[in-house]
Amino acid sequence: MSGRENFMSFCLPTTRLILDDLTAADLTNIQAIARDPDFRKYVLIWLDTDKQIRAFLQHAIDEAEKKEGRLDYVLAARDRATREFAGLTFIEIDPAQESTAEVGIVLLPTFCRNGYGSEILREFLRFGFETLGMHRVYGKCDELNIPSARMMEKCGLVYEGTIREHVWLRDHWRSTRYYGMLAGEFAAGSHNSSRDPRA
C-alpha cells in the first residue's frame, strides 16, 4: 500500500474536528469501523474482508494523490485537540453528473449522539456548494437508521424518497431513504437551522 509522504494532506476544519486524507496508518482505524455493529447493520459499503478494507483505503489514498480531477474525498474525522480517530467520512462527485455530490458519515460509537455528525455534514455542505460548486448534494441512509435520517433533516436536507428493499445487506433487505439539498436552498440558509455544534 503506497504512502503519501510527498503529498500535502487535504484538510477541512470544523469546530471540534479535523477532516483530512486517509493514510496507510489509518488501516487499523478502518478495521475498527468495519467491525462496528452499527456499520455492519446500516452502511452499504463492503468492508467485510481484509482485502476489501485494503482496497478501500488504497482507493482513498490514490484519490488524495491526484493533482487535478479529484472526485472522491474520503476523509478521516479526527478530534481537533487530541487527533483521536472519530470516524470515516466522504464527499464524492458523481462522475456521470459532475454537478452532484454524495456525502456520507460513519462515526465510532464514542463519537455518536454528540452532534459530530451534524457538524461534519454542515461543513461538507459548505465545501460542496461554495468550493466544489455543486448544484445538488445528497445523502442516503438505511430506512432503519433513524438517527441518520434525523441528522440530515436537522441540517436542512429534504426527503426525496425511498427505494424499497433494493439490496440484501448482510442480514436484511435494505430500503434506502434519500435526502438532498440544492444550491439555492443552501444559499437561502437551509443548513443553518442550529448553530450549536452539538445539535
N, C-alpha and C positions, 0 to 999 in steps of 0.2 A: 504494500500500500504506500503510495507516494506521500511525502510530507509537503509542507508549504513554507519551508524556511526562507525562500527567496521572494515571497509574495506578501504584500501588505494586507492585513486582515480587514474585511469589511465589518463595520460596526454600526449598530443603531442603539443609542442610549434611551432608556425610559427613566421614569422617576426612581425606580428601585432596582432596575435590571440593566444588563448589557446583552444585546443580541448580536452575536458575532459568528464568523465562519467556523464550521466544524474542522477539526484537525484529526490526524491519526491518533492523537492522545485521547480522543473522545470515544474510542471504541468501547471501553467499559461503561461509559455513560449511556451509549445507545443500547448496550446489552441490558442495562438496568431498566430503561424504558420498555424494552421489548418483553421483559419478564413481568411487568406490572399488570395485575389482573384487569384493571380498567382499560388499559391499552388493548389487551387481547380481546376484551369483550366488545369494545366500541370502534376501534380505529381500523380503517380499511387501508392499511399498509402492511405488506407481508414481510415481517421480520421474525420469522419462526425458526430460522436456522442460522448458524454462524455464517454460512456462505451468503445468505440474503442480507444479513447485517453488514458484512464487509462490503458487499456490492453497493448497498445504500450509502454507506459512508464514503466510499470511493467516488460515487457519482457526485455527492455534495462537494468533495474536495476538488474534483475536476471542474465543476461549475465555478467554484470560487477562484480558480486559477485563470479563468477566461479574462482576457484583456478587453474584449468587446463582445456584444451579442449575448450577454448573460441573461438567461431566462429564469433560472431557479436560484432562489436564495434560501437554502436550507441552513438554518442558524440554530446555534445553541443559545438558550436563555440562561444567564448566569447572574447570581446575586452581585449587585454592583459593589458592595462593600467587601464581601468575602471571596467572590469569584466562584462560589459553590454552584455546581450544575443544577439548574432548576427544571429544565425540560428541553424539548425539541420543538422547533417552530419552522414555518416556511411561508414564503410568498412566492408563487410560481406563475409566470406569464404563460398563457395558453399559446403554444406555437402556431396553432391554426387560427387564432383570433387574438392578435397581439395587443388589443385594447382591453383585454380581460385578464384578470389575475385571480388565482385562488389562494386563500390563506388557511393555515392550519396550525393548531397549538396542542401539544401534549405535554402536560406537566407531571412531575413526580408528585406522589401523594402529599408530601410535606409542604408543597407549594400550592396546593389546591385550596379553593374556597377562601382565599385571602386577597382577591382582586387582581392577582397577577395576570390571569388570562385576559381580562378586560384591558389592562394596561398594555399588554402586548398587542392586542387586536387594534386598539386605537392608534398605536404607533405604526402598525402595518397599513392601516387606512391612510394615515398621513403620508407615509412613504409611497404607497401605491398611487395615490392621486396626485400629490404635489411633486414627487420626484420622478416616478416612472411614467406619469401622465396617463394612467389608466382611465377608461370610461366606466368600467364596472369592476368591482371587487366582490368576490363571493366566498362564502364558506359553507361547509356541509357537515352534518353530524348524523350519527345513528339516531333513529326515531326514539330509541330507549334512553338516549343520553340527554336527559332533561337539563342538567346544569349547563351543558354546552349550548343548547338551544336558547336558554335564558340569557347567557352571556352575549350571544350575538344580537338578540333582541335589545338588550340593555345598551349595547353600543350603537344602536340605530340601524342595524341591518334589517331588511324587510323579508318576511317569509315569502318564498316564491313557489313552494310546492314540495310534494313528497313523491319520490319514486318508490313504489311499494315492492318489497321483497325481491329485489333485483339481483342479489348476490348472496351466496352462502358464506357467512363469516364465522368460521371455526365451529360454532355451536348453534347458530340460528340464521334464519333468512333475514338479511338486513334490509330494512326500509330506510331510505336516506332523505332527510329534510335539507332543503336548500334555502339559504339566506343571502341576500345581495344588497349592495349599495351602489348607486350611480354617482357620477362625478358631481352632478347638480345637487344631489342630496347631501353629499359631503360638504360642498361649498355653502350650503344653507345651514350647516352646523348640526346635522343629524347625529354625528358621532360624539357630541359634547353633552350628552344627557346627564353626565355626572363628572365632576372634576376631582372627586375623591379617588386617589389611585387604588384604594381598597374596595371600591364599589364594583 
